[in-house]
């Protein structure tokens, strides 16, 4: 056989072997990388929730007229604020939910499926959604605030929020 042909055949075999090895390594590490990315998104969003909760507590503690700004970034998922409207004239009086929620798809399991854990004021739950999970982070102010108003319903991206104590436990959240 020709020496030049042997060299070319060896080169092709080495390149093919390198491509196969890279494909195997990539196939094996991609799920782990995606899970780490989802975990990072969950942890960053949990920090945002702690920051908002801390800011609301500070503003409530300082009294009417107090206000603070909070810079937040929501990378993935759906971040929403439910204000609700209390109706004290009904029997029994109804108290509408006042919640701040984040719901996001994930390959990372934040809590045992079907159960809710509490970390500070944040309630964390995980549910199975097909081949992935859905993580829900909730700050519930239904019994803690007299009112919650906002000009925002869902958030995604970077925001500067103005959190203000309007009066007697009524909090407003606005984008600035």
C-alpha positions as CSV (number, residue, x, y, z in Angstrom):
1,X,0.0,0.0,0.0
2,X,1.1,3.6,-0.6
3,X,2.6,5.5,2.4
4,X,0.7,8.7,1.5
5,X,-2.6,6.8,1.5
6,X,-1.8,5.3,4.9
7,X,-1.2,8.8,6.3
8,X,-4.5,10.1,4.9
9,X,-6.4,7.1,6.2
10,X,-4.9,7.6,9.7
11,X,-5.7,11.3,9.6
12,X,-9.3,10.6,8.7
13,X,-9.7,8.0,11.4
14,X,-8.2,10.4,14.1
15,X,-10.5,13.2,13.0
16,X,-13.5,10.9,13.1
17,X,-12.5,9.6,16.5
18,X,-12.1,13.1,17.8
19,X,-15.5,14.1,16.5
20,X,-17.2,11.1,18.1
21,X,-15.5,11.8,21.4
22,X,-16.6,15.4,21.3
23,X,-20.1,14.4,20.5
24,X,-20.2,11.9,23.4
25,X,-18.8,14.5,25.9
26,X,-21.3,17.1,24.6
27,X,-24.2,14.8,24.8
28,X,-23.3,13.8,28.4
29,X,-22.7,17.3,29.7
30,X,-25.5,19.2,28.1
31,X,-28.2,18.0,30.5
32,X,-26.0,18.9,33.5
33,X,-25.3,22.3,32.1
34,X,-29.0,23.0,31.5
35,X,-29.8,21.8,35.0
36,X,-27.1,24.2,36.4
37,X,-28.5,27.0,34.3
38,X,-32.0,26.4,35.7
39,X,-30.7,26.2,39.2
40,X,-28.9,29.5,38.8
41,X,-32.1,31.1,37.4
42,X,-34.1,29.8,40.4
43,X,-31.5,31.1,42.9
44,X,-31.3,34.5,41.3
45,X,-35.1,34.8,41.2
46,X,-35.3,33.8,44.9
47,X,-32.8,36.6,45.7
48,X,-35.0,39.0,43.8
49,X,-38.0,37.9,45.9
50,X,-36.1,38.3,49.1
51,X,-35.0,41.7,48.0
52,X,-38.6,42.8,47.3
53,X,-39.8,41.3,50.6
54,X,-37.1,43.1,52.5
55,X,-37.9,46.4,50.8
56,X,-41.7,46.1,51.5
57,X,-40.9,45.3,55.2
58,X,-38.6,48.4,55.4
59,X,-41.2,50.7,53.9
60,X,-43.9,49.3,56.1
61,X,-41.7,49.8,59.2
62,X,-40.9,53.4,58.3
63,X,-44.5,54.4,58.1
64,X,-46.7,56.4,55.6
65,X,-44.8,58.2,52.9
66,X,-41.7,56.0,53.1
67,X,-40.4,54.7,49.7
68,X,-37.5,52.7,48.4
69,X,-36.3,51.6,45.0
70,X,-35.4,48.0,44.1
71,X,-33.5,47.0,40.9
72,X,-34.6,43.6,39.8
73,X,-33.9,41.4,36.8
74,X,-36.2,38.5,35.7
75,X,-34.4,36.2,33.3
76,X,-36.9,33.5,32.6
77,X,-40.4,32.5,33.8
78,X,-43.4,34.6,34.6
79,X,-43.2,37.2,37.4
80,X,-46.6,38.6,38.4
81,X,-48.3,40.7,41.0
82,X,-51.9,40.0,42.1
83,X,-53.4,43.0,44.0
84,X,-56.9,41.8,44.7
85,X,-59.7,44.0,46.2
86,X,-61.0,43.4,49.7
87,X,-64.7,43.6,50.3
88,X,-65.5,44.2,53.9
89,X,-69.3,44.6,53.2
90,X,-69.8,40.9,52.4
91,X,-70.6,38.3,55.1
92,X,-68.1,37.1,56.0
93,X,-65.8,39.9,54.8
94,X,-63.7,38.7,51.9
95,X,-60.0,39.3,51.8
96,X,-58.6,39.2,48.2
97,X,-55.2,37.7,47.6
98,X,-52.3,40.1,47.5
99,X,-49.4,38.0,46.1
100,X,-46.1,38.3,44.2
101,X,-45.5,35.2,42.2
102,X,-42.8,33.8,39.9
103,X,-43.5,30.6,37.9
104,X,-40.8,29.1,35.7
105,X,-40.0,25.9,33.9
106,X,-37.0,24.0,35.2
107,X,-35.0,20.9,35.1
108,X,-33.9,21.6,38.6
109,X,-36.1,20.4,41.5
110,X,-36.3,23.2,44.1
111,X,-38.5,21.3,46.6
112,X,-40.0,17.9,46.9
113,X,-42.6,17.5,44.3
114,X,-46.1,18.3,45.5
115,X,-45.0,19.9,48.8
116,X,-44.5,23.5,49.7
117,X,-41.5,24.7,51.7
118,X,-41.1,28.1,53.3
119,X,-37.9,30.1,53.2
120,X,-38.4,33.4,55.1
121,X,-41.7,34.7,53.6
122,X,-41.2,32.9,50.3
123,X,-43.3,29.8,49.7
124,X,-41.5,27.4,47.2
125,X,-43.3,24.6,45.4
126,X,-42.4,22.2,42.6
127,X,-44.7,20.4,40.2
128,X,-44.0,18.0,37.4
129,X,-44.8,19.3,33.9
130,X,-44.1,16.7,31.3
131,X,-40.4,15.9,31.3
132,X,-39.6,19.1,33.3
133,X,-40.7,20.7,36.5
134,X,-42.4,24.0,37.3
135,X,-41.1,26.0,40.2
136,X,-43.4,28.5,41.9
137,X,-42.1,31.2,44.3
138,X,-44.8,33.1,46.2
139,X,-44.8,36.1,48.5
140,X,-48.3,36.2,50.1
141,X,-49.3,39.5,51.7
142,X,-53.0,38.7,51.9
143,X,-53.1,39.1,55.7
144,X,-50.1,41.4,56.1
145,X,-51.1,44.3,53.9
146,X,-54.3,46.4,53.9
147,X,-53.8,47.1,50.2
148,X,-51.4,46.4,47.3
149,X,-51.5,48.5,44.2
150,X,-49.4,48.3,41.1
151,X,-49.2,49.5,37.5
152,X,-47.5,46.1,36.6
153,X,-49.1,42.8,36.1
154,X,-46.3,40.6,34.6
155,X,-42.6,41.4,34.5
156,X,-39.7,40.1,32.4
157,X,-36.3,41.7,32.0
158,X,-34.7,44.5,34.0
159,X,-36.8,46.9,36.1
160,X,-36.4,49.6,38.7
161,X,-39.3,49.4,41.1
162,X,-40.5,52.1,43.4
163,X,-42.1,50.6,46.5
164,X,-44.0,53.1,48.6
165,X,-46.0,53.0,51.8
166,X,-49.1,55.0,50.8
167,X,-50.9,54.9,54.1
168,X,-52.0,52.4,56.9
169,X,-50.3,49.3,55.4
170,X,-51.2,50.1,51.8
171,X,-48.2,49.5,49.5
172,X,-47.8,50.6,45.9
173,X,-45.3,49.1,43.5
174,X,-44.5,51.1,40.3
175,X,-41.9,50.8,37.5
176,X,-39.6,53.8,37.3
